[in-house]
Structure formats: structure tokens, C-alpha cells
Amino acid sequence: MNKYIIITFLLFLSSCNKIENHKTLSQDDINRIKSLKILDDDETIYQFYSQFKNQFAGNFYTNKRIASYWIDKRDAKKNQTDFAYYKDIIKIDTIYNSGLTYSPYMLITTKGNKTFQVSVDGEKDLIKSFFENSLREWRKRKN
């Protein structure tokens, strides 16, 4: 029975979240992302997705980079921010089917062989749009 409650809860959480952009994010969200040092003043967030609340988690791509963050208010040691400028990315793999409890994600691999995930969930066409548009942006700006 607990398994069904957890699945229902996860589905509820993902259905509340939507893909946003620089115009739909609040100024507080933008300032918070800047304070994490993963967004510059001259950068524009093209698409943003949070698997929780924006203040705790976010995945996005801009005119300069692809980034992801997780903030754990209870344990700062678990905080994680990852990003890569397009010129430093050597490969992006898209994983649409990542299992029942995981969101689809892009696996970003950088020149230093560092990897990180950028997750997005929701309707298939929105996930596809996020993936394809971020790939297009990378191809356009990687040189």
C-alpha cells in the first residue's frame, strides 16, 4: 500500500510543476539562481523546470549554459550546483524512459569528463521541446 501512496505523491508533485522561462520566473527566483553563481546578469533562461519548489531545485538552459541545482535546507553538505558552458560540453544524452520514480533527464558530459543530470518532467511534448531546444542551443553555441 505504501508504494502506491509514494507513486501517487510523486505523480502529484510532477503534475504541479511546469516548464517556465525568464519571463515567468519571479525576480526572487532569478536572484536566488544568480546567488548560486549559475546565472550571470547578461544571461537569459530559455526553459526552467523544478522537480520540487524553485527555491530548492531547478534545471535550466540559457544563452550561455546548461545548469542544475539542489538546495537542502536541512543539510548544506547535500547542496549541489552543476553547470557547463556550451563550449565545454562534449556530449548530451537524452534519457526519456528513466523508470517509474525518476524524471526524464539529459546527461551532460563536459571536456573534463564531468557529468551531471538536468531533469525535466511533464507532458511528452514539453519534455521533447526542452530536450530538443537545449540541444539546438548547444549545437549553435558550442564553438
N, CA, C and O atoms as CSV, one atom per row, in Angstrom:
chain,resi,resn,atom,element,x,y,z
A,1,MET,N,N,0.825,-1.203,0.000
A,1,MET,CA,C,0.000,0.000,0.000
A,1,MET,C,C,0.861,1.255,0.000
A,1,MET,O,O,0.538,2.217,-0.697
A,2,ASN,N,N,1.951,1.268,0.768
A,2,ASN,CA,C,2.833,2.441,0.831
A,2,ASN,C,C,3.416,2.793,-0.529
A,2,ASN,O,O,3.606,3.967,-0.849
A,3,LYS,N,N,3.701,1.763,-1.329
A,3,LYS,CA,C,4.254,2.008,-2.652
A,3,LYS,C,C,3.284,2.825,-3.497
A,3,LYS,O,O,3.716,3.701,-4.246
A,4,TYR,N,N,2.006,2.565,-3.396
A,4,TYR,CA,C,1.007,3.298,-4.173
A,4,TYR,C,C,0.863,4.737,-3.683
A,4,TYR,O,O,0.622,5.645,-4.478
A,5,ILE,N,N,1.008,4.940,-2.401
A,5,ILE,CA,C,0.949,6.300,-1.856
A,5,ILE,C,C,2.135,7.111,-2.352
A,5,ILE,O,O,1.977,8.268,-2.740
A,6,ILE,N,N,3.310,6.518,-2.343
A,6,ILE,CA,C,4.519,7.218,-2.813
A,6,ILE,C,C,4.389,7.548,-4.295
A,6,ILE,O,O,4.707,8.665,-4.704
A,7,ILE,N,N,3.933,6.610,-5.097
A,7,ILE,CA,C,3.771,6.849,-6.536
A,7,ILE,C,C,2.753,7.955,-6.772
A,7,ILE,O,O,2.984,8.837,-7.598
A,8,THR,N,N,1.643,7.923,-6.067
A,8,THR,CA,C,0.619,8.964,-6.204
A,8,THR,C,C,1.195,10.320,-5.812
A,8,THR,O,O,0.944,11.318,-6.488
A,9,PHE,N,N,1.958,10.364,-4.733
A,9,PHE,CA,C,2.574,11.607,-4.284
A,9,PHE,C,C,3.541,12.152,-5.330
A,9,PHE,O,O,3.531,13.347,-5.622
A,10,LEU,N,N,4.380,11.278,-5.896
A,10,LEU,CA,C,5.320,11.709,-6.926
A,10,LEU,C,C,4.604,12.211,-8.168
A,10,LEU,O,O,5.010,13.209,-8.762
A,11,LEU,N,N,3.557,11.536,-8.555
A,11,LEU,CA,C,2.778,11.995,-9.711
A,11,LEU,C,C,2.123,13.338,-9.430
A,11,LEU,O,O,2.063,14.197,-10.311
A,12,PHE,N,N,1.635,13.524,-8.219
A,12,PHE,CA,C,1.034,14.797,-7.836
A,12,PHE,C,C,2.064,15.916,-7.898
A,12,PHE,O,O,1.789,16.993,-8.427
A,13,LEU,N,N,3.262,15.656,-7.350
A,13,LEU,CA,C,4.318,16.673,-7.378
A,13,LEU,C,C,4.684,17.047,-8.799
A,13,LEU,O,O,4.813,18.229,-9.118
A,14,SER,N,N,4.854,16.048,-9.659
A,14,SER,CA,C,5.261,16.346,-11.028
A,14,SER,C,C,4.160,17.045,-11.802
A,14,SER,O,O,4.450,17.817,-12.716
A,15,SER,N,N,2.908,16.795,-11.462
A,15,SER,CA,C,1.823,17.441,-12.191
A,15,SER,C,C,1.677,18.904,-11.792
A,15,SER,O,O,1.085,19.689,-12.533
A,16,CYS,N,N,2.213,19.284,-10.624
A,16,CYS,CA,C,2.144,20.671,-10.171
A,16,CYS,C,C,3.225,21.526,-10.806
A,16,CYS,O,O,3.098,22.749,-10.853
A,17,ASN,N,N,4.267,20.911,-11.287
A,17,ASN,CA,C,5.401,21.643,-11.814
A,17,ASN,C,C,5.235,21.851,-13.310
A,17,ASN,O,O,4.643,21.032,-14.014
A,18,LYS,N,N,5.775,22.973,-13.776
A,18,LYS,CA,C,5.664,23.282,-15.193
A,18,LYS,C,C,6.987,23.838,-15.676
A,18,LYS,O,O,7.844,24.224,-14.881
A,19,ILE,N,N,7.139,23.874,-16.965
A,19,ILE,CA,C,8.330,24.465,-17.555
A,19,ILE,C,C,8.103,25.965,-17.647
A,19,ILE,O,O,7.091,26.432,-18.168
A,20,GLU,N,N,9.071,26.702,-17.127
A,20,GLU,CA,C,8.980,28.160,-17.102
A,20,GLU,C,C,10.115,28.749,-17.932
A,20,GLU,O,O,10.914,28.022,-18.523
A,21,ASN,N,N,10.171,30.078,-17.965
A,21,ASN,CA,C,11.266,30.764,-18.640
A,21,ASN,C,C,11.606,32.035,-17.869
A,21,ASN,O,O,11.054,32.285,-16.797
A,22,HIS,N,N,12.513,32.834,-18.416
A,22,HIS,CA,C,12.992,34.037,-17.733
A,22,HIS,C,C,11.848,34.993,-17.390
A,22,HIS,O,O,11.888,35.671,-16.364
A,23,LYS,N,N,10.839,35.042,-18.244
A,23,LYS,CA,C,9.718,35.967,-18.028
A,23,LYS,C,C,8.730,35.470,-16.980
A,23,LYS,O,O,8.097,36.276,-16.299
A,24,THR,N,N,8.591,34.158,-16.843
A,24,THR,CA,C,7.595,33.621,-15.910
A,24,THR,C,C,8.176,33.345,-14.521
A,24,THR,O,O,7.423,33.216,-13.555
A,25,LEU,N,N,9.493,33.255,-14.409
A,25,LEU,CA,C,10.110,33.081,-13.095
A,25,LEU,C,C,10.020,34.389,-12.324
A,25,LEU,O,O,10.090,35.468,-12.913
A,26,SER,N,N,9.867,34.297,-11.018
A,26,SER,CA,C,9.807,35.506,-10.193
A,26,SER,C,C,11.206,36.128,-10.092
A,26,SER,O,O,12.214,35.463,-10.331
A,27,GLN,N,N,11.244,37.389,-9.742
A,27,GLN,CA,C,12.533,38.056,-9.550
A,27,GLN,C,C,13.296,37.403,-8.401
A,27,GLN,O,O,14.524,37.331,-8.437
A,28,ASP,N,N,12.585,36.930,-7.388
A,28,ASP,CA,C,13.241,36.198,-6.296
A,28,ASP,C,C,13.930,34.932,-6.812
A,28,ASP,O,O,15.047,34.617,-6.403
A,29,ASP,N,N,13.250,34.204,-7.720
A,29,ASP,CA,C,13.848,33.004,-8.308
A,29,ASP,C,C,15.116,33.364,-9.082
A,29,ASP,O,O,16.147,32.708,-8.931
A,30,ILE,N,N,15.039,34.393,-9.899
A,30,ILE,CA,C,16.190,34.828,-10.697
A,30,ILE,C,C,17.347,35.221,-9.770
A,30,ILE,O,O,18.487,34.808,-9.986
A,31,ASN,N,N,17.052,36.013,-8.748
A,31,ASN,CA,C,18.094,36.448,-7.805
A,31,ASN,C,C,18.704,35.263,-7.065
A,31,ASN,O,O,19.913,35.235,-6.836
A,32,ARG,N,N,17.886,34.289,-6.690
A,32,ARG,CA,C,18.391,33.101,-5.999
A,32,ARG,C,C,19.344,32.330,-6.903
A,32,ARG,O,O,20.409,31.899,-6.460
A,33,ILE,N,N,18.972,32.156,-8.155
A,33,ILE,CA,C,19.824,31.432,-9.103
A,33,ILE,C,C,21.130,32.194,-9.309
A,33,ILE,O,O,22.197,31.584,-9.387
A,34,LYS,N,N,21.055,33.518,-9.398
A,34,LYS,CA,C,22.278,34.329,-9.513
A,34,LYS,C,C,23.154,34.170,-8.280
A,34,LYS,O,O,24.378,34.113,-8.396
A,35,SER,N,N,22.544,34.096,-7.102
A,35,SER,CA,C,23.324,33.949,-5.867
A,35,SER,C,C,24.052,32.606,-5.814
A,35,SER,O,O,25.042,32.465,-5.096
A,36,LEU,N,N,23.566,31.621,-6.568
A,36,LEU,CA,C,24.225,30.318,-6.650
A,36,LEU,C,C,25.393,30.332,-7.636
A,36,LEU,O,O,26.104,29.338,-7.783
A,37,LYS,N,N,25.582,31.466,-8.306
A,37,LYS,CA,C,26.674,31.655,-9.287
A,37,LYS,C,C,26.502,30.773,-10.523
A,37,LYS,O,O,27.479,30.316,-11.116
A,38,ILE,N,N,25.232,30.540,-10.903
A,38,ILE,CA,C,24.980,29.758,-12.126
A,38,ILE,C,C,24.115,30.546,-13.108
A,38,ILE,O,O,23.506,29.975,-14.013
A,39,LEU,N,N,24.071,31.863,-12.915
A,39,LEU,CA,C,23.359,32.743,-13.847
A,39,LEU,C,C,23.995,34.124,-13.759
A,39,LEU,O,O,24.090,34.706,-12.679
A,40,ASP,N,N,24.428,34.643,-14.904
A,40,ASP,CA,C,25.015,35.977,-14.973
A,40,ASP,C,C,23.944,37.006,-15.309
A,40,ASP,O,O,22.851,36.659,-15.757
A,41,ASP,N,N,24.272,38.276,-15.085
A,41,ASP,CA,C,23.325,39.357,-15.370
A,41,ASP,C,C,22.921,39.405,-16.835
A,41,ASP,O,O,21.792,39.784,-17.149
A,42,ASP,N,N,23.820,39.029,-17.739
A,42,ASP,CA,C,23.533,39.105,-19.175
A,42,ASP,C,C,23.008,37.788,-19.754
A,42,ASP,O,O,23.007,37.599,-20.970
A,43,GLU,N,N,22.565,36.886,-18.886
A,43,GLU,CA,C,22.047,35.590,-19.325
A,43,GLU,C,C,20.528,35.563,-19.289
A,43,GLU,O,O,19.898,36.215,-18.456
A,44,THR,N,N,19.959,34.803,-20.200
A,44,THR,CA,C,18.514,34.630,-20.258
A,44,THR,C,C,18.177,33.157,-20.123
A,44,THR,O,O,18.703,32.326,-20.863
A,45,ILE,N,N,17.311,32.832,-19.188
A,45,ILE,CA,C,16.855,31.447,-19.023
A,45,ILE,C,C,15.786,31.174,-20.080
A,45,ILE,O,O,14.732,31.810,-20.092
A,46,TYR,N,N,16.074,30.222,-20.964
A,46,TYR,CA,C,15.120,29.873,-22.016
A,46,TYR,C,C,14.030,28.936,-21.520
A,46,TYR,O,O,12.848,29.147,-21.791
A,47,GLN,N,N,14.432,27.900,-20.792
A,47,GLN,CA,C,13.451,26.992,-20.200
A,47,GLN,C,C,13.986,26.544,-18.846
A,47,GLN,O,O,15.181,26.301,-18.679
A,48,PHE,N,N,13.061,26.439,-17.874
A,48,PHE,CA,C,13.405,26.106,-16.498
A,48,PHE,C,C,12.381,25.108,-15.988
A,48,PHE,O,O,11.181,25.254,-16.225
A,49,TYR,N,N,12.867,24.092,-15.287
A,49,TYR,CA,C,11.973,23.110,-14.673
A,49,TYR,C,C,12.472,22.798,-13.273
A,49,TYR,O,O,13.672,22.636,-13.053
A,50,SER,N,N,11.550,22.715,-12.333
A,50,SER,CA,C,11.883,22.303,-10.978
A,50,SER,C,C,11.073,21.069,-10.617
A,50,SER,O,O,9.858,21.035,-10.807
A,51,GLN,N,N,11.753,20.059,-10.095
A,51,GLN,CA,C,11.062,18.853,-9.670
A,51,GLN,C,C,10.490,19.010,-8.272
A,51,GLN,O,O,9.850,18.093,-7.757
A,52,PHE,N,N,10.713,20.163,-7.653
A,52,PHE,CA,C,10.178,20.429,-6.327
A,52,PHE,C,C,9.728,21.882,-6.305
A,52,PHE,O,O,8.888,22.268,-7.118
A,53,LYS,N,N,10.246,22.680,-5.426
A,53,LYS,CA,C,9.978,24.114,-5.404
A,53,LYS,C,C,11.200,24.821,-5.971
A,53,LYS,O,O,12.328,24.376,-5.762
A,54,ASN,N,N,10.985,25.910,-6.682
A,54,ASN,CA,C,12.083,26.623,-7.331
A,54,ASN,C,C,13.195,27.006,-6.361
A,54,ASN,O,O,14.367,27.036,-6.738
A,55,GLN,N,N,12.836,27.297,-5.119
A,55,GLN,CA,C,13.864,27.712,-4.168
A,55,GLN,C,C,14.774,26.561,-3.751
A,55,GLN,O,O,15.851,26.789,-3.199
A,56,PHE,N,N,14.346,25.321,-4.012
A,56,PHE,CA,C,15.148,24.168,-3.612
A,56,PHE,C,C,15.752,23.398,-4.779
A,56,PHE,O,O,16.759,22.712,-4.602
A,57,ALA,N,N,15.165,23.493,-5.961
A,57,ALA,CA,C,15.655,22.696,-7.081
A,57,ALA,C,C,15.324,23.372,-8.399
A,57,ALA,O,O,14.287,24.020,-8.539
A,58,GLY,N,N,16.220,23.211,-9.362
A,58,GLY,CA,C,15.972,23.758,-10.681
A,58,GLY,C,C,16.893,23.154,-11.719
A,58,GLY,O,O,18.020,22.754,-11.427
A,59,ASN,N,N,16.385,23.098,-12.936
A,59,ASN,CA,C,17.104,22.589,-14.094
A,59,ASN,C,C,16.780,23.545,-15.232
A,59,ASN,O,O,15.610,23.837,-15.479
A,60,PHE,N,N,17.802,24.036,-15.930
A,60,PHE,CA,C,17.515,25.023,-16.967
A,60,PHE,C,C,18.656,25.122,-17.971
A,60,PHE,O,O,19.752,24.602,-17.763
A,61,TYR,N,N,18.351,25.812,-19.070
A,61,TYR,CA,C,19.384,26.171,-20.033
A,61,TYR,C,C,19.170,27.628,-20.424
A,61,TYR,O,O,18.054,28.146,-20.407
A,62,THR,N,N,20.277,28.266,-20.776
A,62,THR,CA,C,20.272,29.695,-21.074
A,62,THR,C,C,20.956,29.935,-22.420
A,62,THR,O,O,21.211,29.005,-23.186
A,63,ASN,N,N,21.240,31.190,-22.680
A,63,ASN,CA,C,22.012,31.535,-23.867
A,63,ASN,C,C,23.506,31.247,-23.685
A,63,ASN,O,O,24.279,31.430,-24.625
A,64,LYS,N,N,23.933,30.796,-22.482
A,64,LYS,CA,C,25.341,30.508,-22.221
A,64,LYS,C,C,25.630,29.099,-21.713
A,64,LYS,O,O,26.718,28.573,-21.950
A,65,ARG,N,N,24.672,28.477,-21.016
A,65,ARG,CA,C,24.982,27.243,-20.292
A,65,ARG,C,C,23.744,26.392,-20.048
A,65,ARG,O,O,22.607,26.801,-20.285
A,66,ILE,N,N,24.027,25.178,-19.557
A,66,ILE,CA,C,23.013,24.270,-19.036
A,66,ILE,C,C,23.356,24.072,-17.563
A,66,ILE,O,O,24.524,23.903,-17.213
A,67,ALA,N,N,22.321,24.092,-16.685
A,67,ALA,CA,C,22.606,24.044,-15.254
A,67,ALA,C,C,21.530,23.296,-14.483
A,67,ALA,O,O,20.412,23.087,-14.956
A,68,SER,N,N,21.919,22.901,-13.270
A,68,SER,CA,C,21.018,22.202,-12.363
A,68,SER,C,C,21.437,22.521,-10.939
A,68,SER,O,O,22.627,22.665,-10.660
A,69,TYR,N,N,20.462,22.635,-10.028
A,69,TYR,CA,C,20.804,22.838,-8.625
A,69,TYR,C,C,19.823,22.127,-7.718
A,69,TYR,O,O,18.663,21.906,-8.066
A,70,TRP,N,N,20.325,21.773,-6.542
A,70,TRP,CA,C,19.526,21.180,-5.472
A,70,TRP,C,C,20.000,21.802,-4.168
A,70,TRP,O,O,21.188,21.738,-3.852
A,71,ILE,N,N,19.091,22.403,-3.407
A,71,ILE,CA,C,19.417,23.034,-2.134
A,71,ILE,C,C,18.684,22.274,-1.032
A,71,ILE,O,O,17.457,22.169,-1.047
A,72,ASP,N,N,19.441,21.750,-0.085
A,72,ASP,CA,C,18.881,21.021,1.041
A,72,ASP,C,C,18.966,21.918,2.275
A,72,ASP,O,O,20.048,22.104,2.833
A,73,LYS,N,N,17.849,22.465,2.695
A,73,LYS,CA,C,17.821,23.408,3.817
A,73,LYS,C,C,18.224,22.750,5.140
A,73,LYS,O,O,18.673,23.437,6.057
A,74,ARG,N,N,18.068,21.437,5.245
A,74,ARG,CA,C,18.410,20.742,6.483
A,74,ARG,C,C,19.889,20.376,6.569
A,74,ARG,O,O,20.442,20.260,7.662
A,75,ASP,N,N,20.528,20.192,5.407
A,75,ASP,CA,C,21.920,19.751,5.403
A,75,ASP,C,C,22.642,20.375,4.212
A,75,ASP,O,O,22.553,19.868,3.093
A,76,ALA,N,N,23.349,21.464,4.451
A,76,ALA,CA,C,24.032,22.198,3.376
A,76,ALA,C,C,25.084,21.343,2.675
A,76,ALA,O,O,25.464,21.646,1.545
A,77,LYS,N,N,25.556,20.290,3.319
A,77,LYS,CA,C,26.532,19.401,2.682
A,77,LYS,C,C,25.928,18.679,1.480
A,77,LYS,O,O,26.654,18.207,0.605
A,78,LYS,N,N,24.619,18.595,1.442
A,78,LYS,CA,C,23.931,17.920,0.334
A,78,LYS,C,C,23.598,18.875,-0.816
A,78,LYS,O,O,23.103,18.444,-1.857
A,79,ASN,N,N,23.870,20.167,-0.630
A,79,ASN,CA,C,23.620,21.133,-1.706
A,79,ASN,C,C,24.470,20.789,-2.916
A,79,ASN,O,O,25.614,20.353,-2.790
A,80,GLN,N,N,23.891,20.994,-4.086
A,80,GLN,CA,C,24.611,20.662,-5.303
A,80,GLN,C,C,24.245,21.650,-6.398
A,80,GLN,O,O,23.065,21.871,-6.672
A,81,THR,N,N,25.244,22.237,-7.016
A,81,THR,CA,C,25.032,23.060,-8.204
A,81,THR,C,C,25.966,22.549,-9.279
A,81,THR,O,O,27.157,22.351,-9.043
A,82,ASP,N,N,25.422,22.341,-10.446
A,82,ASP,CA,C,26.199,21.876,-11.590
A,82,ASP,C,C,25.840,22.722,-12.793
A,82,ASP,O,O,24.680,23.077,-12.999
A,83,PHE,N,N,26.849,23.040,-13.581
A,83,PHE,CA,C,26.589,23.723,-14.838
A,83,PHE,C,C,27.751,23.498,-15.781
A,83,PHE,O,O,28.852,23.133,-15.368
A,84,ALA,N,N,27.486,23.720,-17.033
A,84,ALA,CA,C,28.544,23.685,-18.047
A,84,ALA,C,C,28.197,24.710,-19.108
A,84,ALA,O,O,27.060,24.800,-19.569
A,85,TYR,N,N,29.216,25.485,-19.486
A,85,TYR,CA,C,29.052,26.370,-20.627
A,85,TYR,C,C,29.009,25.508,-21.877
A,85,TYR,O,O,29.624,24.443,-21.924
A,86,TYR,N,N,28.287,25.963,-22.884
A,86,TYR,CA,C,28.126,25.171,-24.103
A,86,TYR,C,C,29.463,24.764,-24.708
A,86,TYR,O,O,29.608,23.637,-25.182
A,87,LYS,N,N,30.442,25.667,-24.697
A,87,LYS,CA,C,31.742,25.374,-25.301
A,87,LYS,C,C,32.484,24.245,-24.583
A,87,LYS,O,O,33.394,23.641,-25.151
A,88,ASP,N,N,32.095,23.959,-23.333
A,88,ASP,CA,C,32.756,22.919,-22.550
A,88,ASP,C,C,32.042,21.577,-22.578
A,88,ASP,O,O,32.537,20.602,-22.013
A,89,ILE,N,N,30.889,21.514,-23.225
A,89,ILE,CA,C,30.113,20.272,-23.284
A,89,ILE,C,C,30.550,19.467,-24.497
A,89,ILE,O,O,30.587,19.980,-25.616
A,90,ILE,N,N,30.883,18.190,-24.264
A,90,ILE,CA,C,31.272,17.332,-25.389
A,90,ILE,C,C,30.139,16.400,-25.828
A,90,ILE,O,O,30.127,15.916,-26.960
A,91,LYS,N,N,29.183,16.153,-24.914
A,91,LYS,CA,C,28.108,15.215,-25.260
A,91,LYS,C,C,26.900,15.471,-24.378
A,91,LYS,O,O,27.023,15.777,-23.192
A,92,ILE,N,N,25.718,15.336,-24.994
A,92,ILE,CA,C,24.464,15.380,-24.245
A,92,ILE,C,C,23.643,14.163,-24.642
A,92,ILE,O,O,23.280,13.998,-25.807
A,93,ASP,N,N,23.358,13.322,-23.670
A,93,ASP,CA,C,22.500,12.160,-23.891
A,93,ASP,C,C,21.127,12.462,-23.299
A,93,ASP,O,O,21.031,12.984,-22.189
A,94,THR,N,N,20.079,12.140,-24.026
A,94,THR,CA,C,18.727,12.339,-23.513
A,94,THR,C,C,18.150,10.988,-23.111
A,94,THR,O,O,18.180,10.030,-23.884
A,95,ILE,N,N,17.625,10.926,-21.892
A,95,ILE,CA,C,17.035,9.703,-21.355
A,95,ILE,C,C,15.564,9.999,-21.093
A,95,ILE,O,O,15.214,10.650,-20.108
A,96,TYR,N,N,14.711,9.513,-21.984
A,96,TYR,CA,C,13.279,9.755,-21.854
A,96,TYR,C,C,12.624,8.780,-20.889
A,96,TYR,O,O,11.722,9.158,-20.142
A,97,ASN,N,N,13.071,7.527,-20.897
A,97,ASN,CA,C,12.477,6.492,-20.048
A,97,ASN,C,C,13.462,6.133,-18.949
A,97,ASN,O,O,14.349,5.301,-19.139
A,98,SER,N,N,13.297,6.768,-17.800
A,98,SER,CA,C,14.264,6.574,-16.723
A,98,SER,C,C,13.682,5.817,-15.534
A,98,SER,O,O,14.236,5.867,-14.436
A,99,GLY,N,N,12.601,5.136,-15.739
A,99,GLY,CA,C,11.987,4.375,-14.656
A,99,GLY,C,C,10.810,5.119,-14.062
A,99,GLY,O,O,10.614,6.307,-14.318
A,100,LEU,N,N,10.041,4.419,-13.279
A,100,LEU,CA,C,8.792,4.955,-12.738
A,100,LEU,C,C,8.989,6.117,-11.779
A,100,LEU,O,O,8.195,7.057,-11.773
A,101,THR,N,N,10.030,6.063,-10.976
A,101,THR,CA,C,10.183,7.095,-9.951
A,101,THR,C,C,11.161,8.211,-10.332
A,101,THR,O,O,11.391,9.118,-9.533
A,102,TYR,N,N,11.734,8.162,-11.528
A,102,TYR,CA,C,12.685,9.179,-11.945
A,102,TYR,C,C,12.146,9.968,-13.135
A,102,TYR,O,O,11.432,9.431,-13.982
A,103,SER,N,N,12.498,11.242,-13.181
A,103,SER,CA,C,12.116,12.101,-14.292
A,103,SER,C,C,13.045,11.844,-15.471
A,103,SER,O,O,14.188,11.429,-15.284
A,104,PRO,N,N,12.557,12.089,-16.685
A,104,PRO,CA,C,13.459,12.074,-17.839
A,104,PRO,C,C,14.570,13.111,-17.601
A,104,PRO,O,O,14.361,14.107,-16.907
A,105,TYR,N,N,15.729,12.867,-18.174
A,105,TYR,CA,C,16.837,13.786,-17.946
A,105,TYR,C,C,17.806,13.786,-19.115
A,105,TYR,O,O,17.808,12.886,-19.955
A,106,MET,N,N,18.626,14.821,-19.140
A,106,MET,CA,C,19.756,14.897,-20.060
A,106,MET,C,C,21.003,14.631,-19.229
A,106,MET,O,O,21.164,15.186,-18.142
A,107,LEU,N,N,21.875,13.788,-19.739
A,107,LEU,CA,C,23.161,13.547,-19.100
A,107,LEU,C,C,24.189,14.405,-19.832
A,107,LEU,O,O,24.486,14.178,-21.005
A,108,ILE,N,N,24.719,15.386,-19.127
A,108,ILE,CA,C,25.668,16.336,-19.695
A,108,ILE,C,C,27.079,15.843,-19.389
A,108,ILE,O,O,27.401,15.560,-18.235
A,109,THR,N,N,27.920,15.740,-20.416
A,109,THR,CA,C,29.312,15.351,-20.244
A,109,THR,C,C,30.192,16.501,-20.729
A,109,THR,O,O,30.033,16.992,-21.847
A,110,THR,N,N,31.127,16.922,-19.867
A,110,THR,CA,C,31.995,18.052,-20.213
A,110,THR,C,C,33.367,17.571,-20.677
A,110,THR,O,O,33.681,16.383,-20.608
A,111,LYS,N,N,34.159,18.498,-21.142
A,111,LYS,CA,C,35.510,18.184,-21.615
A,111,LYS,C,C,36.348,17.492,-20.552
A,111,LYS,O,O,37.186,16.657,-20.893
A,112,GLY,N,N,36.157,17.800,-19.301
A,112,GLY,CA,C,36.895,17.152,-18.218
A,112,GLY,C,C,36.271,15.843,-17.776
A,112,GLY,O,O,36.625,15.315,-16.722
A,113,ASN,N,N,35.340,15.305,-18.572
A,113,ASN,CA,C,34.603,14.074,-18.266
A,113,ASN,C,C,33.773,14.168,-17.003
A,113,ASN,O,O,33.440,13.147,-16.401
A,114,LYS,N,N,33.438,15.372,-16.597
A,114,LYS,CA,C,32.484,15.565,-15.507
A,114,LYS,C,C,31.091,15.334,-16.097
A,114,LYS,O,O,30.823,15.727,-17.233
A,115,THR,N,N,30.221,14.707,-15.336
A,115,THR,CA,C,28.851,14.502,-15.793
A,115,THR,C,C,27.877,15.009,-14.741
A,115,THR,O,O,28.164,14.998,-13.544
A,116,PHE,N,N,26.723,15.451,-15.214
A,116,PHE,CA,C,25.630,15.802,-14.324
A,116,PHE,C,C,24.325,15.669,-15.100
A,116,PHE,O,O,24.308,15.612,-16.329
A,117,GLN,N,N,23.238,15.621,-14.343
A,117,GLN,CA,C,21.920,15.439,-14.948
A,117,GLN,C,C,21.108,16.718,-14.867
A,117,GLN,O,O,21.182,17.471,-13.896
A,118,VAL,N,N,20.336,16.937,-15.912
A,118,VAL,CA,C,19.367,18.025,-15.950
A,118,VAL,C,C,18.018,17.359,-16.191
A,118,VAL,O,O,17.763,16.826,-17.271
A,119,SER,N,N,17.155,17.392,-15.173
A,119,SER,CA,C,15.877,16.673,-15.214
A,119,SER,C,C,14.745,17.577,-15.654
A,119,SER,O,O,14.754,18.784,-15.416
A,120,VAL,N,N,13.774,16.963,-16.301
A,120,VAL,CA,C,12.551,17.670,-16.680
A,120,VAL,C,C,11.440,16.635,-16.759
A,120,VAL,O,O,11.660,15.507,-17.199
A,121,ASP,N,N,10.254,17.022,-16.332
A,121,ASP,CA,C,9.137,16.089,-16.369
A,121,ASP,C,C,7.895,16.839,-16.818
A,121,ASP,O,O,7.888,18.067,-16.891
A,122,GLY,N,N,6.871,16.104,-17.110
A,122,GLY,CA,C,5.628,16.699,-17.574
A,122,GLY,C,C,5.122,15.954,-18.789
A,122,GLY,O,O,5.407,14.771,-18.974
A,123,GLU,N,N,4.378,16.651,-19.607
A,123,GLU,CA,C,3.834,16.032,-20.816
A,123,GLU,C,C,4.947,15.784,-21.816
A,123,GLU,O,O,5.917,16.537,-21.890
A,124,LYS,N,N,4.791,14.710,-22.589
A,124,LYS,CA,C,5.836,14.280,-23.513
A,124,LYS,C,C,6.283,15.388,-24.460
A,124,LYS,O,O,7.478,15.545,-24.709
A,125,ASP,N,N,5.343,16.147,-24.983
A,125,ASP,CA,C,5.721,17.182,-25.942
A,125,ASP,C,C,6.524,18.302,-25.283
A,125,ASP,O,O,7.370,18.912,-25.937
A,126,LEU,N,N,6.278,18.585,-24.001
A,126,LEU,CA,C,7.047,19.605,-23.292
A,126,LEU,C,C,8.457,19.113,-22.970
A,126,LEU,O,O,9.426,19.866,-23.065
A,127,ILE,N,N,8.555,17.847,-22.590
A,127,ILE,CA,C,9.875,17.253,-22.345
A,127,ILE,C,C,10.683,17.273,-23.640
A,127,ILE,O,O,11.848,17.670,-23.647
A,128,LYS,N,N,10.067,16.850,-24.711
A,128,LYS,CA,C,10.732,16.820,-26.018
A,128,LYS,C,C,11.182,18.225,-26.414
A,128,LYS,O,O,12.290,18.404,-26.921
A,129,SER,N,N,10.342,19.202,-26.189
A,129,SER,CA,C,10.687,20.587,-26.509
A,129,SER,C,C,11.895,21.043,-25.694
A,129,SER,O,O,12.820,21.637,-26.247
A,130,PHE,N,N,11.899,20.776,-24.402
A,130,PHE,CA,C,13.017,21.145,-23.538
A,130,PHE,C,C,14.304,20.504,-24.044
A,130,PHE,O,O,15.317,21.185,-24.203
A,131,PHE,N,N,14.269,19.205,-24.296
A,131,PHE,CA,C,15.459,18.487,-24.760
A,131,PHE,C,C,15.931,19.006,-26.111
A,131,PHE,O,O,17.105,19.338,-26.275
A,132,GLU,N,N,15.020,19.078,-27.080
A,132,GLU,CA,C,15.413,19.476,-28.430
A,132,GLU,C,C,15.902,20.918,-28.491
A,132,GLU,O,O,16.869,21.214,-29.193
A,133,ASN,N,N,15.248,21.811,-27.765
A,133,ASN,CA,C,15.676,23.209,-27.776
A,133,ASN,C,C,17.015,23.408,-27.085
A,133,ASN,O,O,17.828,24.217,-27.533
A,134,SER,N,N,17.254,22.683,-26.003
A,134,SER,CA,C,18.559,22.811,-25.342
A,134,SER,C,C,19.664,22.216,-26.214
A,134,SER,O,O,20.767,22.758,-26.269
A,135,LEU,N,N,19.379,21.115,-26.889
A,135,LEU,CA,C,20.360,20.540,-27.824
A,135,LEU,C,C,20.644,21.506,-28.968
A,135,LEU,O,O,21.797,21.669,-29.367
A,136,ARG,N,N,19.627,22.134,-29.488
A,136,ARG,CA,C,19.788,23.111,-30.572
A,136,ARG,C,C,20.653,24.285,-30.099
A,136,ARG,O,O,21.530,24.757,-30.823
A,137,GLU,N,N,20.393,24.739,-28.887
A,137,GLU,CA,C,21.162,25.862,-28.337
A,137,GLU,C,C,22.636,25.455,-28.165
A,137,GLU,O,O,23.533,26.237,-28.478
A,138,TRP,N,N,22.879,24.256,-27.676
A,138,TRP,CA,C,24.245,23.763,-27.527
A,138,TRP,C,C,24.951,23.694,-28.876
A,138,TRP,O,O,26.078,24.170,-29.012
A,139,ARG,N,N,24.301,23.108,-29.868
A,139,ARG,CA,C,24.920,22.998,-31.191
A,139,ARG,C,C,25.242,24.367,-31.785
A,139,ARG,O,O,26.268,24.544,-32.442
A,140,LYS,N,N,24.372,25.311,-31.551
A,140,LYS,CA,C,24.549,26.661,-32.086
A,140,LYS,C,C,25.703,27.397,-31.399
A,140,LYS,O,O,26.377,28.205,-32.038
A,141,ARG,N,N,25.938,27.140,-30.134
A,141,ARG,CA,C,26.876,27.957,-29.343
A,141,ARG,C,C,28.137,27.216,-28.876
A,141,ARG,O,O,28.948,27.796,-28.155
A,142,LYS,N,N,28.316,25.967,-29.266
A,142,LYS,CA,C,29.419,25.190,-28.687
A,142,LYS,C,C,30.809,25.590,-29.198
A,142,LYS,O,O,31.809,25.211,-28.589
A,143,ASN,N,N,30.891,26.316,-30.259
A,143,ASN,CA,C,32.212,26.709,-30.791
A,143,ASN,C,C,32.620,28.087,-30.328
A,143,ASN,O,O,33.698,28.564,-30.684
